[in-house]
Amino acid sequence: MTENTMNQWCQEEADNNKVTNLNGLAPTIELERHLGMQIYNALQGPVVEEVLRKTKIYSGDTYWRSNMEGHSLNVQKELLPDFYALCHEVKEKLNFTDAVEFYVTGDSTVNAFSLAAESKDEPHIVNVNSALFDLMSTDELRFVIGHELGHLINKDTALDRLIGFVFPPQVNMPVLLHYKVHLHRQLAELVADRYGFIATENFDACVTAFFKMASGLDLNKMNVSIDALIADNNRRLEYFMHDKGISRASHPVNPIRVQALNLYAHAQSEAELQTGMEDLIAILLKIGDGEIDEHMARFIASAGLIVMNADGDVANEEVNDVIGALAGVKIFPRQFLDEMAKGDVVKIFNDAVGNILNINPGMREALLDYVIHISLSDKIIAADEVSLIYQFGDSIGLSEIEIANAIASAIQQNYVPSIEAIW
């Protein structure tokens, strides 16, 4: 795939698949697809994948197939006829025509996973740990298998392979990309859940499967009702909905997953589904959990806009530095910066500074340092910007000597003349 973009790749897969739930709603989430395309293209996916195919640096296919064939049970029609029929029934219902090898591994961990084949000559892999057979009903197993096939249909594991090659464990991923990869993985889990639901069309079975995977308990033996599970889920969801909880793991927390699937299972229209999903996705978009985080984002954006425009010449270096700073608090920093630019920037700035210093007066020097950093990022020490720095420092209670020392320190530590100035 040297010429296709991720956009074409995903669209071709969607056109080939075309499955919906009983209400006619597709399992895709537009934000997940957008992020997947952006990450794939940012990593030069078509080029890098072609290089990998030709160099054959590492064959995950060989490792995993050797592991599966050597230590797991291949689900053959003659060997496990009932489970074989179940797996292929789900595969057919999801309209997935790629070759897939199903395996069962003796493992007490309540888990399953899927692995995308590295070439079209090899089948994909779906593995189900043996512990699931002691806990899951037939419909719950349908959900689990559908979920894992959903990852293959959505090409999640293929994208993860690319990310893992470009950024192996010893290489730090840029913070902005890190947050986007994390968000994409969480949204991809919600998409895979939708495929799992289509496989069974039994919402109650999906809910009980979630809780069995989380607890490892046989809910029937424990006399736990579906009504009690949903009531408990709604109670816990309230914690996350009111700006408290954060979903930081690779998978969204169960309260979000259950409610997201509830919306998908019962929404009567795409508009109704999207409206309900907005609040849940807002939880996944949160990076920080402190009271000060949103005020800091608004300060970084508004201060950056004010400083960038102080000398009448907005440099790309200034914009990039502001976006880089925002990347630590916002997953979509450029979008946030553009939104702030449409408002009353001075009022946003003054409100943000006031709120930050009310929460933590010790932040004064840090706020000044950020303003100085943006002023120097274009490699020009402009008089207008220096004057602005003094005005800002004075407004937050710093003396002239403190401001001058901060500017001097920044110049000594960070200032490098531009190439244009010395060539």
N, C-alpha and C positions, 0 to 999 in steps of 0.2 A: 504494500500500500504506500506507494511513493508519492502519489499526487492527491489522494483523497485527504480531506481534512476530517477532524473528529465530527464535525457537523454532518458531513455526508455519510460518514460511518454510522453514526447514531440514527440518522434518518433512514438509511437503508435497512437497518435492523428493525426500526419501528414499522416501516412499510411491510417488511416480511412477516412481522409478528401479528400486529393488529388484534390483540386480545383486549377485552373489556370485561367489567363486572356486569351483573344482571341489569344495572341501571344505565349501561352504555358508557361508563366512565373508563377512560384509559388509565393504566397504572403509572404513567409517567408523571414526574413533577418538573415543571419547566425550569425552576432554579437549579435543580440537580443536573439537568441536561446542559444548561448554560455553563455551569461551573466545570462539568466534565469536559466540554469543548474547550473552554478557556485554558484549563490545566494541560490538556493534551497538546493544544497548539503552542502554549508557552514553552513546553518541553520539547518542541520540534518533533512531535510524535512520529509522523510518517518517515522522516529521515532517520531518527534514532532507531526505530523498530527495524528498518531495512538494514541498518548497520549491524544490529544484533543478530538478525537472521543470517547475515553473511559471515560474521565473525564466529558465531557459535561459542561465545565466551563461556556461557554457563547454560546448561540444559536442565531447567527445573522439571521438564517433562520426564527425563530419565530418572531423576531423583525420586519424584513422587510416584511414578509408576512402579519403580522398583520397590519402594516402600509399601505401596498398596498391594502389589502382587505378592510380596514376600511376607507381609504381616497381617493383611486384612482379607476379608472374604468377598470375592467378586460376586455380585448379584447376578446369577445366571438363571434362566428360566427353569432348567432342570434341577437346580440346586435349591433355590428359594422362590418357588413359583408364585406364591401370593405376594411377596414383597416386590418381586420383579414386575408383576402385573400392575401393582400400585404405582411404582415409579414411572412406568411407561404410560400409564393412564394419565398421570399428572403432566408428563412431558407432552403428550398429545393434546391435552386440554389447553396447555399454554402455547400450542402451535409452534413448538421449538423443534426444528428439524435437524439441528446439529447432532452428531454422534456423541453420546454420553455413556461413560462407564460408571455404574453405581457400585459402591463398596460399603461393607459393614466392618467396623473396627471394634475389637474388644476393648472398651474403655468405659470406666465408670463416670467419666465427665459427661454431663448432659449437654451434648453439643453436636453440631454438624458443620460441614464446610464444603465449599466448591472451589475448583481450580480450573481456570480456562486453559485450553490446549495452546501450545506455542505455535503450532502449525495446523493447517487444515487436514493434514494427513493423520493427525492424532485425535482421539476423542477427548472431550472434557471429562473431568472427574467430579463426582459428588459422593461424599462420604458421610455416613450416619453412624455415630457411636452407638454401641450396643445398649448403653444405659437408656436410650430413648425408648426402646421396645418394651421395657418394664414399666414405663410411665405413660406413654402416649396411646391414645385411641387411634383408630384408622384415620379419622378426619384430622386429628392433630398431626399425624405423620404426613398427611397430604399437605398441610400447611408448611411444615418444615421442608419437605422436598420442593414444594413450589417456591418457597423463599430462596433456597439455594439455586434452583434453576433460574430464578429471577435475576440473581447476580450475574449469571452467565449471559442471559438475554440482554441485560443492561450493560454488559462488558465492564463491570466493575473490577473484576480480578485482572483483566488485561491492562486496565489503566493503572492499577496498583503495581503491576509488574514493571511498567515503564517508570513510575515514580521511584520505585525501589532501586532501579538501575541508575538513574540520574542522581539520586540522593541516597547512596548506601548509608548504613547506620553511622559511620564515622564522619559523614559530611553534613554540615548544618544547612537546613533548608531555610531560605529567606522567610522572615516572619510573616509577610503578607501571603506568600504561597502556602506556608504551613497552615494558617488559619483557613484558607480556602480549601485545601486538601481535607482538613478535618471536617469542615462543614459538608463537603461533597460526600464524604464517607458516611456521615450521619444521615443525610438525605437519601443516599443510595440504600441504606437499610430500610427506610420507610417505603421506597419503591419496591424493594424485594418483598416486604411484608404484603404489599398490594398483590403481587403475583401469587404469594402464598394464599391470600384470601380467594383469589380467582380460582385457585386449584381446588378449594374446598367449598366455597360459598357458604361457610358456616362460621359466622362471627364468634359465637360462643366458643367453638373449638379453637379459634385463633387466640382468644383471651386466655383460655386454660393452658394452651401451649406456652404462651408467654410466661405464665406464672410457674408452670412446671419447670421450664428452662431456668428460671431465676432461682427457684427454691429447691429443686430436686425432690419435691414432695409429690406423693400420689394424692391428689386433692380429693378423690373419692374416698380413700381410706381415712382421710383427715376430716371428712364430712364438710367440705368447704363448698358453698354454693356459688354459682355464677353471679347471682345478684350481689352477694357479699364481696366478690372480687371486684366487680365494677364499681361498687360504692366505695371500696377502699382505694381504687385507682383514682376516682374523682376527688377524693379527699387529698391524696398526695399530689395530684395535678395542681391543686390550688396553690400549693407551696411554690411551684415553679412558675405559675401564671402571674404571681404578684411580685415580680422582680427580686426574688430571693434565690431560688435554685438555679444551678447551671448544669448543663449536660456536657461534661468534658470528656467522657469515655469515647471509645471508637464507635459504640452503638448509642443511639439515643436512649435516655432512661425510659423504663417501661411505662410510666404514666403518659409520656408523650407518644410512645408507639401505640399504645392501646387506643388513646383518643384519636390519633391520626387514622388508624384503621377503622375506628368507629365512624368517623366522618366519611371515609371512602366507601364503607359498606352501606351507609344509609342516606347519603346525600342524593338528592333527586336531580341535581344539575351540576355542571362544572362550576358555575358561579357560586353556588352554595358551598361546594367543596372548597374552593379557593378562599372564600371568606373565612371559613372555619380554620383552614390551615395557616392563615396569616399569624394568628396569635401563637401557634405552636412553633412555627419557623422563627418567630421573633425570639423565642427562648434559645434556639440553637444559634442565633446570631450573636448572642451575648458572649463577650470575651472576659470582661472583668466582673467582679461581684461586689465591688466597693461603692459606697455612696458617692465617691468623688469621680468615678470613671466617666460618666456622661458629661460632667462639667469640664473635665480635662479634654475630652474630645472636642467640645465646642470651643474651648480656649485655643487648642492647637490649630484648629481650622481658622477661627476668626483672627487670631494673632498673625498667622501666616498670611492671610489675605491682606491685612493692614500693612504689614511690613513689605510684602511683595509689591504693593502699589505705592509705597512711600516715595520711591524715586522715579515713578512714572514708567518704569521698564521692568516688566515681569520676566524673569529669566527662567529657563527650563530647570536649572539647578535648584532654584528656590521652590518651584512647584514640586519637584521630585523629593526634596527634603521634607516638605510639609506632608506629602502623601506618605513618605516613609515613617514619619512620626505618628501619623494617624493609623498606620497599619498595626500599631501595637494596641489600639483600642477599638478599631472598626474593621470588619471583614471587607467592606467595600469602601475604602477610604476616598477614592476619587469621587464616587457618587455622593458621599457625605460632604466633601468639600464643595462640590457644585451646589448642593442644597443650601449650605451655609451662605454661599456667595449670593444667593437669590434673596436673602433676608436682610435685616438691618444689622450689618456686620459689627458696627461699633457697639450697638446695644447688646448683641450676643456676646461680644468680647467683655464688656463691662460686667454683665451679669455673671459670666463664667468666672472671671477673676474674683468677684465678690463672693460667689458661692464656694470656690476653692479655698480662699483664705479664711472664710468663716469655719470651714471644716478643719483646715490645717494651716494655721498662720505660718508655719515653718516652711511652706512651699514658695515663699517670696523669691528666694535666690534661684530656685529651679525655674520658675516662670521667667525671670529675667534672663537666665542663661539660654532658654529656648528662643526668646526674641532675638538675642544677640546671634545665636547660631544661624537662624534664618537670614538675618541681615548679612552675614558673611558668606552664605552658601554660594552666592554668585561670584565670589572672589573679588568683590568690589567693596571698599569701605566708603559708602556714600554718606555725605554730610547730612542729607535729609534723614537717612535711616539712623545715624548716630544721634541726631536730635530727638528722634522718636524714642529711642532707647532711654535717653535721659528723662523724657517726659513720663514714660511708663514706669521706670524705676522710682521716680519721685511720687507717682500716684499710689504706689503700693508701700510707701513709707521707707524707702531706702535713701541713704544720703548720697550726695554727689560723689564723694570719694569711694563709697561702696560700689556705685555704678561704674565709675571710671576703672576701678580695680578689676571688676568683672569683665569689662571690655578688653582691658589690657591682657588679662589672663587668656581670654578667648583668642586674641590675635596671636599671642605667643604659642599657644598650643595647637591651634587649628588653621590659622590663616596661611594660604599658599597663593601667591599671585597667579593670575590666569596666564596661560601660554601666550595668548594674544598680546598681553601687556609686555612681554619680554622677548618676543621673537624678532 
